């Protein structure tokens, strides 16, 4: 697989969109793995602080509605 940006051999894929990236073009971005409530009812999240990111896609900051999945 080749890098989305330069078409040289890729070293990984973007956690968010799946585009391949080489080491030169790889970036990092926090990635949410799971959300849960603790014993006191507070929401907690498991996050990977430096997940591989292509730098092209735009992970959304705010949740979106998915009415067809109810």
PDB file of N, CA, C and O in Angstrom:
ATOM      1  N   UNK A   1       0.862  -1.163   0.000  1.00  0.00           N
ATOM      2  CA  UNK A   1       0.000   0.000   0.000  1.00  0.00           C
ATOM      3  C   UNK A   1       0.912   1.230   0.000  1.00  0.00           C
ATOM      4  O   UNK A   1       1.974   1.220   0.622  1.00  0.00           O
ATOM      5  N   UNK A   2       0.497   2.274  -0.691  1.00  0.00           N
ATOM      6  CA  UNK A   2       1.285   3.493  -0.793  1.00  0.00           C
ATOM      7  C   UNK A   2       0.635   4.648  -0.045  1.00  0.00           C
ATOM      8  O   UNK A   2      -0.574   4.672   0.184  1.00  0.00           O
ATOM      9  N   UNK A   3       1.479   5.602   0.328  1.00  0.00           N
ATOM     10  CA  UNK A   3       1.030   6.779   1.071  1.00  0.00           C
ATOM     11  C   UNK A   3       0.053   7.610   0.241  1.00  0.00           C
ATOM     12  O   UNK A   3       0.261   7.820  -0.954  1.00  0.00           O
ATOM     13  N   UNK A   4      -0.993   8.070   0.877  1.00  0.00           N
ATOM     14  CA  UNK A   4      -2.001   8.911   0.246  1.00  0.00           C
ATOM     15  C   UNK A   4      -1.392  10.202  -0.290  1.00  0.00           C
ATOM     16  O   UNK A   4      -1.829  10.707  -1.324  1.00  0.00           O
ATOM     17  N   UNK A   5      -0.398  10.736   0.393  1.00  0.00           N
ATOM     18  CA  UNK A   5       0.191  12.025   0.041  1.00  0.00           C
ATOM     19  C   UNK A   5       1.259  11.928  -1.048  1.00  0.00           C
ATOM     20  O   UNK A   5       1.238  12.712  -1.997  1.00  0.00           O
ATOM     21  N   UNK A   6       2.196  10.979  -0.929  1.00  0.00           N
ATOM     22  CA  UNK A   6       3.372  10.970  -1.807  1.00  0.00           C
ATOM     23  C   UNK A   6       3.536   9.695  -2.631  1.00  0.00           C
ATOM     24  O   UNK A   6       4.428   9.620  -3.477  1.00  0.00           O
ATOM     25  N   UNK A   7       2.703   8.710  -2.402  1.00  0.00           N
ATOM     26  CA  UNK A   7       2.715   7.439  -3.119  1.00  0.00           C
ATOM     27  C   UNK A   7       3.964   6.594  -2.890  1.00  0.00           C
ATOM     28  O   UNK A   7       4.232   5.671  -3.659  1.00  0.00           O
ATOM     29  N   UNK A   8       4.738   6.899  -1.836  1.00  0.00           N
ATOM     30  CA  UNK A   8       5.827   6.011  -1.415  1.00  0.00           C
ATOM     31  C   UNK A   8       5.215   4.943  -0.514  1.00  0.00           C
ATOM     32  O   UNK A   8       4.060   5.073  -0.108  1.00  0.00           O
ATOM     33  N   UNK A   9       5.972   3.884  -0.191  1.00  0.00           N
ATOM     34  CA  UNK A   9       5.418   2.839   0.674  1.00  0.00           C
ATOM     35  C   UNK A   9       4.899   3.406   2.001  1.00  0.00           C
ATOM     36  O   UNK A   9       5.555   4.235   2.630  1.00  0.00           O
ATOM     37  N   UNK A  10       3.729   2.954   2.409  1.00  0.00           N
ATOM     38  CA  UNK A  10       3.099   3.412   3.654  1.00  0.00           C
ATOM     39  C   UNK A  10       3.602   2.589   4.829  1.00  0.00           C
ATOM     40  O   UNK A  10       4.053   1.455   4.667  1.00  0.00           O
ATOM     41  N   UNK A  11       3.516   3.179   6.016  1.00  0.00           N
ATOM     42  CA  UNK A  11       3.912   2.495   7.241  1.00  0.00           C
ATOM     43  C   UNK A  11       2.730   2.256   8.175  1.00  0.00           C
ATOM     44  O   UNK A  11       2.877   1.569   9.187  1.00  0.00           O
ATOM     45  N   UNK A  12       1.577   2.804   7.858  1.00  0.00           N
ATOM     46  CA  UNK A  12       0.387   2.621   8.686  1.00  0.00           C
ATOM     47  C   UNK A  12      -0.824   3.221   8.016  1.00  0.00           C
ATOM     48  O   UNK A  12      -0.736   3.789   6.928  1.00  0.00           O
ATOM     49  N   UNK A  13      -1.971   3.086   8.688  1.00  0.00           N
ATOM     50  CA  UNK A  13      -3.220   3.636   8.158  1.00  0.00           C
ATOM     51  C   UNK A  13      -3.866   4.552   9.190  1.00  0.00           C
ATOM     52  O   UNK A  13      -3.725   4.345  10.395  1.00  0.00           O
ATOM     53  N   UNK A  14      -4.566   5.552   8.711  1.00  0.00           N
ATOM     54  CA  UNK A  14      -5.249   6.515   9.569  1.00  0.00           C
ATOM     55  C   UNK A  14      -6.313   5.804  10.398  1.00  0.00           C
ATOM     56  O   UNK A  14      -7.112   5.035   9.865  1.00  0.00           O
ATOM     57  N   UNK A  15      -6.320   6.062  11.690  1.00  0.00           N
ATOM     58  CA  UNK A  15      -7.299   5.484  12.617  1.00  0.00           C
ATOM     59  C   UNK A  15      -8.727   5.901  12.261  1.00  0.00           C
ATOM     60  O   UNK A  15      -9.676   5.184  12.578  1.00  0.00           O
ATOM     61  N   UNK A  16      -8.886   7.038  11.613  1.00  0.00           N
ATOM     62  CA  UNK A  16     -10.203   7.626  11.381  1.00  0.00           C
ATOM     63  C   UNK A  16     -10.783   7.297  10.010  1.00  0.00           C
ATOM     64  O   UNK A  16     -11.977   7.017   9.906  1.00  0.00           O
ATOM     65  N   UNK A  17      -9.964   7.323   8.950  1.00  0.00           N
ATOM     66  CA  UNK A  17     -10.524   7.114   7.602  1.00  0.00           C
ATOM     67  C   UNK A  17      -9.919   5.932   6.859  1.00  0.00           C
ATOM     68  O   UNK A  17     -10.478   5.484   5.858  1.00  0.00           O
ATOM     69  N   UNK A  18      -8.781   5.416   7.334  1.00  0.00           N
ATOM     70  CA  UNK A  18      -8.164   4.257   6.692  1.00  0.00           C
ATOM     71  C   UNK A  18      -7.183   4.587   5.586  1.00  0.00           C
ATOM     72  O   UNK A  18      -6.657   3.670   4.955  1.00  0.00           O
ATOM     73  N   UNK A  19      -6.910   5.878   5.318  1.00  0.00           N
ATOM     74  CA  UNK A  19      -5.907   6.230   4.306  1.00  0.00           C
ATOM     75  C   UNK A  19      -4.530   5.763   4.782  1.00  0.00           C
ATOM     76  O   UNK A  19      -4.208   5.855   5.967  1.00  0.00           O
ATOM     77  N   UNK A  20      -3.728   5.265   3.852  1.00  0.00           N
ATOM     78  CA  UNK A  20      -2.368   4.840   4.166  1.00  0.00           C
ATOM     79  C   UNK A  20      -1.449   6.055   4.218  1.00  0.00           C
ATOM     80  O   UNK A  20      -1.599   6.988   3.429  1.00  0.00           O
ATOM     81  N   UNK A  21      -0.494   6.041   5.154  1.00  0.00           N
ATOM     82  CA  UNK A  21       0.466   7.141   5.264  1.00  0.00           C
ATOM     83  C   UNK A  21       1.862   6.601   5.556  1.00  0.00           C
ATOM     84  O   UNK A  21       2.022   5.580   6.225  1.00  0.00           O
ATOM     85  N   UNK A  22       2.879   7.315   5.036  1.00  0.00           N
ATOM     86  CA  UNK A  22       4.268   6.979   5.331  1.00  0.00           C
ATOM     87  C   UNK A  22       4.675   7.693   6.618  1.00  0.00           C
ATOM     88  O   UNK A  22       3.906   8.490   7.156  1.00  0.00           O
ATOM     89  N   UNK A  23       5.885   7.410   7.116  1.00  0.00           N
ATOM     90  CA  UNK A  23       6.349   8.041   8.355  1.00  0.00           C
ATOM     91  C   UNK A  23       6.465   9.552   8.215  1.00  0.00           C
ATOM     92  O   UNK A  23       6.212  10.280   9.174  1.00  0.00           O
ATOM     93  N   UNK A  24       6.842  10.031   7.039  1.00  0.00           N
ATOM     94  CA  UNK A  24       7.011  11.472   6.827  1.00  0.00           C
ATOM     95  C   UNK A  24       5.683  12.219   6.936  1.00  0.00           C
ATOM     96  O   UNK A  24       5.647  13.331   7.464  1.00  0.00           O
ATOM     97  N   UNK A  25       4.601  11.631   6.449  1.00  0.00           N
ATOM     98  CA  UNK A  25       3.307  12.309   6.427  1.00  0.00           C
ATOM     99  C   UNK A  25       2.389  11.942   7.598  1.00  0.00           C
ATOM    100  O   UNK A  25       1.326  12.540   7.762  1.00  0.00           O
ATOM    101  N   UNK A  26       2.792  10.971   8.403  1.00  0.00           N
ATOM    102  CA  UNK A  26       1.960  10.558   9.540  1.00  0.00           C
ATOM    103  C   UNK A  26       1.885  11.661  10.593  1.00  0.00           C
ATOM    104  O   UNK A  26       2.881  12.314  10.902  1.00  0.00           O
ATOM    105  N   UNK A  27       0.702  11.850  11.127  1.00  0.00           N
ATOM    106  CA  UNK A  27       0.453  12.786  12.218  1.00  0.00           C
ATOM    107  C   UNK A  27      -0.241  11.992  13.324  1.00  0.00           C
ATOM    108  O   UNK A  27      -0.551  10.814  13.142  1.00  0.00           O
ATOM    109  N   UNK A  28      -0.481  12.618  14.445  1.00  0.00           N
ATOM    110  CA  UNK A  28      -1.224  11.953  15.507  1.00  0.00           C
ATOM    111  C   UNK A  28      -2.407  12.820  15.922  1.00  0.00           C
ATOM    112  O   UNK A  28      -2.401  14.036  15.734  1.00  0.00           O
ATOM    113  N   UNK A  29      -3.424  12.167  16.490  1.00  0.00           N
ATOM    114  CA  UNK A  29      -4.652  12.837  16.906  1.00  0.00           C
ATOM    115  C   UNK A  29      -5.273  11.952  17.992  1.00  0.00           C
ATOM    116  O   UNK A  29      -5.185  10.729  17.887  1.00  0.00           O
ATOM    117  N   UNK A  30      -5.895  12.518  19.028  1.00  0.00           N
ATOM    118  CA  UNK A  30      -6.556  11.678  20.028  1.00  0.00           C
ATOM    119  C   UNK A  30      -7.715  10.885  19.414  1.00  0.00           C
ATOM    120  O   UNK A  30      -8.441  11.390  18.558  1.00  0.00           O
ATOM    121  N   UNK A  31      -7.874   9.658  19.858  1.00  0.00           N
ATOM    122  CA  UNK A  31      -8.950   8.801  19.349  1.00  0.00           C
ATOM    123  C   UNK A  31      -9.706   8.175  20.517  1.00  0.00           C
ATOM    124  O   UNK A  31      -9.105   7.539  21.383  1.00  0.00           O
ATOM    125  N   UNK A  32     -11.011   8.354  20.540  1.00  0.00           N
ATOM    126  CA  UNK A  32     -11.875   7.811  21.576  1.00  0.00           C
ATOM    127  C   UNK A  32     -12.113   6.321  21.324  1.00  0.00           C
ATOM    128  O   UNK A  32     -12.503   5.923  20.226  1.00  0.00           O
ATOM    129  N   UNK A  33     -11.875   5.509  22.344  1.00  0.00           N
ATOM    130  CA  UNK A  33     -12.089   4.069  22.224  1.00  0.00           C
ATOM    131  C   UNK A  33     -13.410   3.646  22.848  1.00  0.00           C
ATOM    132  O   UNK A  33     -14.148   2.849  22.270  1.00  0.00           O
ATOM    133  N   UNK A  34     -13.710   4.188  24.045  1.00  0.00           N
ATOM    134  CA  UNK A  34     -14.916   3.763  24.750  1.00  0.00           C
ATOM    135  C   UNK A  34     -15.330   4.830  25.755  1.00  0.00           C
ATOM    136  O   UNK A  34     -14.490   5.582  26.249  1.00  0.00           O
ATOM    137  N   UNK A  35     -16.616   4.896  26.056  1.00  0.00           N
ATOM    138  CA  UNK A  35     -17.156   5.793  27.078  1.00  0.00           C
ATOM    139  C   UNK A  35     -17.992   4.943  28.029  1.00  0.00           C
ATOM    140  O   UNK A  35     -18.743   4.070  27.594  1.00  0.00           O
ATOM    141  N   UNK A  36     -17.858   5.202  29.322  1.00  0.00           N
ATOM    142  CA  UNK A  36     -18.613   4.444  30.316  1.00  0.00           C
ATOM    143  C   UNK A  36     -18.890   5.329  31.521  1.00  0.00           C
ATOM    144  O   UNK A  36     -18.331   6.418  31.648  1.00  0.00           O
ATOM    145  N   UNK A  37     -19.755   4.850  32.400  1.00  0.00           N
ATOM    146  CA  UNK A  37     -20.032   5.537  33.664  1.00  0.00           C
ATOM    147  C   UNK A  37     -19.306   4.809  34.787  1.00  0.00           C
ATOM    148  O   UNK A  37     -19.295   3.580  34.841  1.00  0.00           O
ATOM    149  N   UNK A  38     -18.701   5.586  35.683  1.00  0.00           N
ATOM    150  CA  UNK A  38     -18.039   4.956  36.823  1.00  0.00           C
ATOM    151  C   UNK A  38     -19.052   4.701  37.936  1.00  0.00           C
ATOM    152  O   UNK A  38     -20.248   4.927  37.750  1.00  0.00           O
ATOM    153  N   UNK A  39     -18.584   4.234  39.085  1.00  0.00           N
ATOM    154  CA  UNK A  39     -19.464   3.894  40.211  1.00  0.00           C
ATOM    155  C   UNK A  39     -20.249   5.086  40.734  1.00  0.00           C
ATOM    156  O   UNK A  39     -21.317   4.914  41.323  1.00  0.00           O
ATOM    157  N   UNK A  40     -19.737   6.288  40.527  1.00  0.00           N
ATOM    158  CA  UNK A  40     -20.402   7.504  40.999  1.00  0.00           C
ATOM    159  C   UNK A  40     -21.300   8.135  39.936  1.00  0.00           C
ATOM    160  O   UNK A  40     -21.869   9.202  40.165  1.00  0.00           O
ATOM    161  N   UNK A  41     -21.432   7.485  38.774  1.00  0.00           N
ATOM    162  CA  UNK A  41     -22.301   7.987  37.718  1.00  0.00           C
ATOM    163  C   UNK A  41     -21.649   8.988  36.775  1.00  0.00           C
ATOM    164  O   UNK A  41     -22.301   9.491  35.860  1.00  0.00           O
ATOM    165  N   UNK A  42     -20.376   9.280  36.987  1.00  0.00           N
ATOM    166  CA  UNK A  42     -19.677  10.223  36.107  1.00  0.00           C
ATOM    167  C   UNK A  42     -19.221   9.494  34.840  1.00  0.00           C
ATOM    168  O   UNK A  42     -18.796   8.340  34.902  1.00  0.00           O
ATOM    169  N   UNK A  43     -19.309  10.161  33.710  1.00  0.00           N
ATOM    170  CA  UNK A  43     -18.837   9.583  32.457  1.00  0.00           C
ATOM    171  C   UNK A  43     -17.313   9.636  32.398  1.00  0.00           C
ATOM    172  O   UNK A  43     -16.700  10.638  32.768  1.00  0.00           O
ATOM    173  N   UNK A  44     -16.717   8.555  31.933  1.00  0.00           N
ATOM    174  CA  UNK A  44     -15.272   8.454  31.755  1.00  0.00           C
ATOM    175  C   UNK A  44     -15.022   7.953  30.341  1.00  0.00           C
ATOM    176  O   UNK A  44     -15.892   7.311  29.754  1.00  0.00           O
ATOM    177  N   UNK A  45     -13.857   8.232  29.790  1.00  0.00           N
ATOM    178  CA  UNK A  45     -13.542   7.805  28.429  1.00  0.00           C
ATOM    179  C   UNK A  45     -12.161   7.173  28.379  1.00  0.00           C
ATOM    180  O   UNK A  45     -11.247   7.589  29.090  1.00  0.00           O
ATOM    181  N   UNK A  46     -12.021   6.167  27.532  1.00  0.00           N
ATOM    182  CA  UNK A  46     -10.718   5.600  27.211  1.00  0.00           C
ATOM    183  C   UNK A  46     -10.286   6.232  25.889  1.00  0.00           C
ATOM    184  O   UNK A  46     -10.992   6.136  24.885  1.00  0.00           O
ATOM    185  N   UNK A  47      -9.124   6.875  25.900  1.00  0.00           N
ATOM    186  CA  UNK A  47      -8.668   7.618  24.731  1.00  0.00           C
ATOM    187  C   UNK A  47      -7.227   7.238  24.409  1.00  0.00           C
ATOM    188  O   UNK A  47      -6.400   7.126  25.315  1.00  0.00           O
ATOM    189  N   UNK A  48      -6.918   7.038  23.129  1.00  0.00           N
ATOM    190  CA  UNK A  48      -5.538   6.900  22.669  1.00  0.00           C
ATOM    191  C   UNK A  48      -5.091   8.302  22.299  1.00  0.00           C
ATOM    192  O   UNK A  48      -5.644   8.909  21.382  1.00  0.00           O
ATOM    193  N   UNK A  49      -4.100   8.821  23.003  1.00  0.00           N
ATOM    194  CA  UNK A  49      -3.686  10.215  22.829  1.00  0.00           C
ATOM    195  C   UNK A  49      -3.008  10.476  21.489  1.00  0.00           C
ATOM    196  O   UNK A  49      -3.112  11.579  20.951  1.00  0.00           O
ATOM    197  N   UNK A  50      -2.319   9.485  20.946  1.00  0.00           N
ATOM    198  CA  UNK A  50      -1.542   9.727  19.730  1.00  0.00           C
ATOM    199  C   UNK A  50      -1.822   8.693  18.639  1.00  0.00           C
ATOM    200  O   UNK A  50      -0.898   8.075  18.108  1.00  0.00           O
ATOM    201  N   UNK A  51      -3.094   8.512  18.311  1.00  0.00           N
ATOM    202  CA  UNK A  51      -3.482   7.580  17.248  1.00  0.00           C
ATOM    203  C   UNK A  51      -2.996   8.103  15.899  1.00  0.00           C
ATOM    204  O   UNK A  51      -2.943   9.313  15.680  1.00  0.00           O
ATOM    205  N   UNK A  52      -2.643   7.194  15.002  1.00  0.00           N
ATOM    206  CA  UNK A  52      -2.160   7.575  13.674  1.00  0.00           C
ATOM    207  C   UNK A  52      -3.251   8.315  12.907  1.00  0.00           C
ATOM    208  O   UNK A  52      -4.398   7.870  12.858  1.00  0.00           O
ATOM    209  N   UNK A  53      -2.886   9.439  12.315  1.00  0.00           N
ATOM    210  CA  UNK A  53      -3.833  10.339  11.635  1.00  0.00           C
ATOM    211  C   UNK A  53      -3.225  10.785  10.312  1.00  0.00           C
ATOM    212  O   UNK A  53      -2.048  11.141  10.265  1.00  0.00           O
ATOM    213  N   UNK A  54      -4.005  10.772   9.240  1.00  0.00           N
ATOM    214  CA  UNK A  54      -3.498  11.125   7.913  1.00  0.00           C
ATOM    215  C   UNK A  54      -3.319  12.630   7.716  1.00  0.00           C
ATOM    216  O   UNK A  54      -2.537  13.051   6.864  1.00  0.00           O
ATOM    217  N   UNK A  55      -4.029  13.435   8.487  1.00  0.00           N
ATOM    218  CA  UNK A  55      -3.948  14.881   8.320  1.00  0.00           C
ATOM    219  C   UNK A  55      -4.887  15.424   7.259  1.00  0.00           C
ATOM    220  O   UNK A  55      -4.979  16.638   7.076  1.00  0.00           O
ATOM    221  N   UNK A  56      -5.588  14.538   6.556  1.00  0.00           N
ATOM    222  CA  UNK A  56      -6.500  14.955   5.493  1.00  0.00           C
ATOM    223  C   UNK A  56      -7.946  14.925   5.977  1.00  0.00           C
ATOM    224  O   UNK A  56      -8.685  15.891   5.789  1.00  0.00           O
ATOM    225  N   UNK A  57      -8.346  13.826   6.594  1.00  0.00           N
ATOM    226  CA  UNK A  57      -9.737  13.695   7.040  1.00  0.00           C
ATOM    227  C   UNK A  57     -10.009  14.631   8.204  1.00  0.00           C
ATOM    228  O   UNK A  57      -9.077  15.136   8.830  1.00  0.00           O
ATOM    229  N   UNK A  58     -11.254  14.860   8.491  1.00  0.00           N
ATOM    230  CA  UNK A  58     -11.655  15.784   9.549  1.00  0.00           C
ATOM    231  C   UNK A  58     -12.559  15.078  10.559  1.00  0.00           C
ATOM    232  O   UNK A  58     -13.783  15.138  10.447  1.00  0.00           O
ATOM    233  N   UNK A  59     -11.951  14.403  11.556  1.00  0.00           N
ATOM    234  CA  UNK A  59     -12.791  13.797  12.601  1.00  0.00           C
ATOM    235  C   UNK A  59     -13.664  14.870  13.248  1.00  0.00           C
ATOM    236  O   UNK A  59     -13.178  15.955  13.569  1.00  0.00           O
ATOM    237  N   UNK A  60     -14.926  14.579  13.438  1.00  0.00           N
ATOM    238  CA  UNK A  60     -15.874  15.552  13.980  1.00  0.00           C
ATOM    239  C   UNK A  60     -15.688  15.726  15.478  1.00  0.00           C
ATOM    240  O   UNK A  60     -15.504  14.750  16.205  1.00  0.00           O
ATOM    241  N   UNK A  61     -15.735  16.966  15.935  1.00  0.00           N
ATOM    242  CA  UNK A  61     -15.605  17.253  17.362  1.00  0.00           C
ATOM    243  C   UNK A  61     -16.892  16.969  18.124  1.00  0.00           C
ATOM    244  O   UNK A  61     -16.853  16.564  19.286  1.00  0.00           O
ATOM    245  N   UNK A  62     -18.030  17.181  17.476  1.00  0.00           N
ATOM    246  CA  UNK A  62     -19.321  17.008  18.133  1.00  0.00           C
ATOM    247  C   UNK A  62     -20.030  15.773  17.600  1.00  0.00           C
ATOM    248  O   UNK A  62     -19.875  15.428  16.428  1.00  0.00           O
ATOM    249  N   UNK A  63     -20.809  15.100  18.448  1.00  0.00           N
ATOM    250  CA  UNK A  63     -21.567  13.927  17.994  1.00  0.00           C
ATOM    251  C   UNK A  63     -22.592  14.315  16.926  1.00  0.00           C
ATOM    252  O   UNK A  63     -23.075  15.447  16.887  1.00  0.00           O
ATOM    253  N   UNK A  64     -22.906  13.363  16.076  1.00  0.00           N
ATOM    254  CA  UNK A  64     -23.951  13.573  15.064  1.00  0.00           C
ATOM    255  C   UNK A  64     -25.087  12.597  15.326  1.00  0.00           C
ATOM    256  O   UNK A  64     -24.863  11.514  15.865  1.00  0.00           O
ATOM    257  N   UNK A  65     -26.301  12.971  14.950  1.00  0.00           N
ATOM    258  CA  UNK A  65     -27.468  12.121  15.114  1.00  0.00           C
ATOM    259  C   UNK A  65     -27.481  11.042  14.032  1.00  0.00           C
ATOM    260  O   UNK A  65     -27.117  11.304  12.886  1.00  0.00           O
ATOM    261  N   UNK A  66     -27.898   9.839  14.397  1.00  0.00           N
ATOM    262  CA  UNK A  66     -28.042   8.723  13.465  1.00  0.00           C
ATOM    263  C   UNK A  66     -29.434   8.128  13.628  1.00  0.00           C
ATOM    264  O   UNK A  66     -29.569   7.028  14.165  1.00  0.00           O
ATOM    265  N   UNK A  67     -30.469   8.826  13.181  1.00  0.00           N
ATOM    266  CA  UNK A  67     -31.834   8.406  13.428  1.00  0.00           C
ATOM    267  C   UNK A  67     -32.198   7.046  12.825  1.00  0.00           C
ATOM    268  O   UNK A  67     -33.082   6.365  13.345  1.00  0.00           O
ATOM    269  N   UNK A  68     -31.539   6.642  11.747  1.00  0.00           N
ATOM    270  CA  UNK A  68     -31.884   5.382  11.077  1.00  0.00           C
ATOM    271  C   UNK A  68     -31.320   4.156  11.794  1.00  0.00           C
ATOM    272  O   UNK A  68     -31.614   3.029  11.394  1.00  0.00           O
ATOM    273  N   UNK A  69     -30.524   4.344  12.833  1.00  0.00           N
ATOM    274  CA  UNK A  69     -29.930   3.208  13.540  1.00  0.00           C
ATOM    275  C   UNK A  69     -30.628   2.869  14.855  1.00  0.00           C
ATOM    276  O   UNK A  69     -30.076   2.132  15.671  1.00  0.00           O
ATOM    277  N   UNK A  70     -31.828   3.393  15.069  1.00  0.00           N
ATOM    278  CA  UNK A  70     -32.477   3.119  16.349  1.00  0.00           C
ATOM    279  C   UNK A  70     -33.135   1.775  16.397  1.00  0.00           C
ATOM    280  O   UNK A  70     -33.721   1.410  17.416  1.00  0.00           O
TER     281      UNK A  70
END
